[in-house]
């Protein structure tokens, strides 16, 4: 499954093409890649405690918030893509395809957060890695069978949702916790 993540980063077109042709990989991708990466990314918040940048309670809170934030992003984007997205973009995809699409694409954001948590610096070029999601979303159009006339609106709307939902959920959870 790590190979699938590397393939998505290096050549998204080929990654989506291989995923389209392999139903078994589609079934196990969330269980073997997306959710373990979500857990590892959440646990990487404790690295800031080891560096001495935060206390143990703060690191625990950050780990929980990271987990719930990205889980909420995946669920909310999945809900938006399944019914309204299929109708708006006239895509011919199943609920399970949408689940794989959302999870597989979010691995880029999760990987970015993981790498950023492992580095001792607060600001790195890795923080801009999620912008690459726009290209991955565009390349995933054939996986979701998006008609050519809807590709532009699909790419823009879905990319904005992928990039914006973490900020929305982050502000919701910050409001709740503070």
Secondary structure, 3 states (H helix, E strand, C coil): CHHHHHHHHHCHHHHHHHHHCCHHHHHHHHHHHHHHHHHHHHHHHHHHHHHCCCCHHHHHHHHHHHHHHHHHHHHHHHHHHHHHHHHHHCCCCCHHHHHHHHHHHHHHHHHHHHHHHHCCCCCCHHHHHHHHHHHHHHHCCCCCCCCHHHHHHHHHHHHHHHHHHHHHHHHHHHHHHC
